[in-house]
Amino acid sequence: MKQQPSASELAILKALWQQSPLSAREIHQRIEDQLGWSYSSTRKTLERMQDKGLLQAFEVHGLKVFEAGADKVETLAAYARDFAERVLEIKGPVPASFFAGSGLLSDAELKELEALLAQGDSATGGSNKGDRNE
């Protein structure tokens, strides 16, 4: 898996997972209240995320738009595994019930996530300690 996104990068990915593609201005409008950033900070973060492979950019009618380059289910599984190991000191599979009631995942994505979490470390690239970019 690619490097785990920071909390601010995750906010951008979540906006793109909900609707995609989006322009930089549209992304900024969706995260502005949450992060309190200027538009230029959003643009710079989008550039860095492209460099990391977390985003893909292309042009539509002359406007640069972005799509998530990070898979939603894999990213969330890595976050769950990291939280379980680092914070809760849980070794082994993480229960998918952790995500019950999430508005971010469809039923199919929840089943996919459950399968990834049941596989443990091998599915999410192992422990992500030291890989976080926050």
Disulfide bonds with the S-S distance in Angstrom:
none
